[in-house]
Amino acid sequence: MTDYNNVNTHRGICLPKDIGPHSVTDIEWWYQFAFINGDQGGKYAVMSAFYQAGELPILKGHYLIFSLIDLTNYTSQNFSLIDTRLTKNMLLINLPLYLLQCPHDKDVLKLYGSLIQGKLPSPHQWLPHASIEENPVRLLYGDSSMSFKNSKDGQFDVIVTGDGIEANLKFKPQKPVSLIGGNGKPDQLYYYSFTRNEVKGYVKKGVSTEYVTGEGWFDHQWGYTGNLLTKTGWNWFGLQLEDGRELLINEFRSIETGNTFSPMANLIEPDGKLKFTRNLTLKPSNPWQSRRSNAIYPLEWSIIIPEFGLKINVSAVFPEQEMPIIGPLKAIWEGACSVVGNEVQKDNKIMPVRGKGFLELVGYANYIC
């Protein structure tokens, strides 16, 4: 395993210290997904993101989104929970600034009116309490949590619970930490990942408990976003290949024009070594329109990465994996996907590539000012 005390970059990432929260940011999140198989035949994907946000170093608010995806029945249960600290930040700073730019966004005007009255629109729910502890780091968001038991080996537990379901999972990294972009700050945010984890635990649905095992992914990002969440969206891919490698791919997207920019691909080898390039092509297809938000999401992608010899297709396992988001974003598509393609190796031998992962499409449901 990695000696965390030796993980450092000139950009400032230093583990284990940076596992914890950062006050000089406007947003920070801890993210995981896992593909898990149950002892009663169930096949699931679980995703969660624990957010801390706010313009000031103090009084930051908290937001949690998570989903339990049934890969057998093609259903997804999504949750969006927020605390009063974050709604106060939204009322005092974020939403007024946004409405100065986009005064005709009726959805955000309605949200603003609801929050002034102390109400949350459905399907969002209140977090009764939220806090972040350090030494060891524990994210305590209502009845859900992410707890880093021992920062030196990177293991953590995550519990997400709501409306009669609970996923309780233990993550154990199987390869060294990856500093995304090669230095941990490829664009606006600091960014590191553990792209391959052994996962064990259980899933409860009502009175039924199923013990599960599988593989998972962990990301941690923080920094200043500026207009990232109002003018800019992104297309993100976290892909675990069957040969033990992972691909982390991202490109930003202008919400106003639809043009993309700053693409990147990170290939993490089985021994943890990372290769990075911005020379790649992403072509979307198979548009699907959500009945809930009316957003149109491209759910199939052709990706060519010449430096890695890779040509792959990424497809959603099923369409209905949109997730509601409070605020100007309104909704994102966040769900399980499959990977097929091929790789041209150094001897010109062509090898098949297969895998699984998560696809995240942000900025497709936004109002265009």
Protein Blocks (a to p, Z undefined) as FASTA:
>chain_A
ZZfklgccfkopacfklmpccfbbcbdcdddddddddfeopacddddddddedfbfghpa
cddddddddfklopacddddddfklmmmmmmmmmmmmmmmmmmlmklmmmmmmmmnopac
dfbdcdfbdcddehiadddehjbccddfblmnopacddddeehiacddddddfbdcddeh
hlopablbccdddfbdcddddddehjbccdddddddddddeddekjmmmmpccddddddd
fkopacdddddddfklopaehiacddddfkopacddfbdcdddehiaddfklopacdfbd
cdddfknopacddddfbfblcccdedjkopacddddddddddddfkopacdddddddddd
ehjlpccZZ
